[in-house]
Amino acid sequence: MRFSARQPRNALATLPSIQPVFDRDQPSRHYANRTNYRVRALKVTALVDVETLYITDIHSTTSKKHDAKIGPQVARRNAGDLRSLAADRGYDSKAFRDELRENGVRPLIKHRIMNPLDHAHNTRMDGDRYHQRSMSETVFSSIKRTLGAAVRARSWWLEFHEMLLKATVYNLRRSVRYP
């Protein structure tokens, strides 16, 4: 993944605000019953460089894991490359913010509204930089339009590899079009 996104990562990275869900190809009823195949969607989280729109890291899961648990894993793997990280309220966690600050990353994550002080925190945030997080939705929209919205593999591991290949193909296509 890093090879296909080898452009220098500088300003802002973003996590998707709406978790893109890729459909899993429907198996036959016989296969599903025989192998106990139940989960029908693959939840994908990608770290997108806003300047170049390259996908720099990807995390996928078949469980319904909350975004606040996934975000720190992705940020931890890429802490040395990030200056700021934009994400929506689903990633809001004091521990996550503190971890980002310890690594020298500026968190651009809106607070979930639990008390009036959270409104004040959200109004102090730089709106233009925060709204660049919509670029991650642009990336996933492009992937779904050009490479398909479904994964065909049957096992979780192969589905992850298929998503990794889709992200790599997206990065390569982007580097050819916009060198």
N, C-alpha and C positions, 0 to 999 in steps of 0.2 A: 504494500500500500504506500509506503513512504517513497519507494522508487517511482511509482507512477505520479506522485505528487511532489516531485523533487524541487519545485519552486521554493524560494525562501519564504518562510512563514513569518510575517512580521506583525501586523496590526491586530486584527480581531478574529477570533474563531467563534463559532456559534454552534449550539446544539439545537435540534429542531424543536419548535414550540408545539407542533402537533405531531405526535409520534407516527411516522409513516408505518403503515401496516401492509405488508405484502401478503397477498393471498397464497395459500399453499394449494397446490394442484389437488383436485379431488380424486382420491383413490376409489376403487370399487368397494362396494359394501363388504364383500367377502374379504378383501385385503384389510380393510379397516377393522373388522371384527377379529380377524385372525391375529393381527399384530397390535391390537389395542391402540390404534391410531386415533387420537381424539382432537388434538389442538389443530385449529384450522387457520391460524394466522401467525405470522412471524413479525415480531416487533423489532424495528431496526433503529438504532441511534447512531448518528454519524457526526463527526467533528468536521466542520466545513470552514475553510479559510475564506473569509469574506472578500479579501482583495482579489484572489485568483479564482474563487469558486471551486477549488479542488477539495476532494474529500481526503482528509489526512488520517482519519481513524474511523473504525466502524465497530459497533457492538450490536449483536442480534441475540434475541431470546425468544423462546416459544412460551415462556411463562408470562404472567401478568405482573411482572416486577415493576415497582413504582419508579418513576423517573428520578426521584431523590436518591435512590440506591444505585442507579446506573450512571448518573452524571459524574460522581466522584471517581468511579473506576476509569472512565474515559479521560477525565481531566488529569488524573494521577499518571496515566501512561504517557501523556503529552505535556507534562508540566514544564519541561525545559524549553518547549517551543512556543509557549503561549505568553502573550502580554495581557490580553483581556479575554474574557469568556462571556458571551451573551446567551442567556437562556430564559425561558418563561417561568411562571410561578410554580410549575410542577417540579422544578429542580430546587426550590427554595428550602434551605436548611442552614442553620447557623454553623453547624459543623463543616458543611461543604464550603461556605463562604470563608470560614477561618482557614481551612486547608488551602484554598486558593490564594489567600493573602500571604500565608506562610511561604508559598512557592513563588511569590512575586507576581501573581496573576491578579488583574483587576476584575472582580466579579460584577457583571452587569446582569443581575438576576433580580427581578421584581419580587417584592415581599408579598406573601399571601396576607390578605387583610384580616387581621385578628384583633387589632386595636387601632385607635386613631394615630398612633405613632408610625404605624406601617404606611399610612397614606403619606406622611411627611417624608419617609425614606424614599418612596416611589417618586414623589415630585422632584426630589433632588437629583434623580438619575438623569444622565445625559440622554435625551430622547432619541437623537439622531443615531447615536452609536448603538443604543438598545434595539432600535427597530431594524438594524441591519441583520438581526437574527432571522428575519424572513427570508434571507438568502438561502438558508438551509432548506426551506420548503420549495424554493425555486429549483434547487438541485434535485430533490426527490421527485418533483413533478417532471423534470426533464428525464430522469432515469425511468420513471414509469411510462412516459410517452414513447421513448425510443427503445427501451430494452424490455418492456413488459412489466406488468404489475403483479405477476405471480412467479413463484419459484416452483420448479418441477421436481426437485429432489425429494426423496422420501424420508431420509434420516436427517436429524437436526444438524449434524456435522456437515453433511453435504449441502444442506440449505445455507449454512453459514458460508461455505466456500462459494456457492453460487452468488450470494450477495456480495462477497468480496470481489469476485470476478466482475460483477455488474459495476461496482464502484471503480475498479481499475479500468474497465473499458470506458466508463464515463470520463475518468481523468485523462486517458489517452486521447479520446475524441476531442476533448476540450483543448488539450495541448496542441493538437494538429490544427484545429480551427483558429485558436487565439494564441499564437506562439509568444 
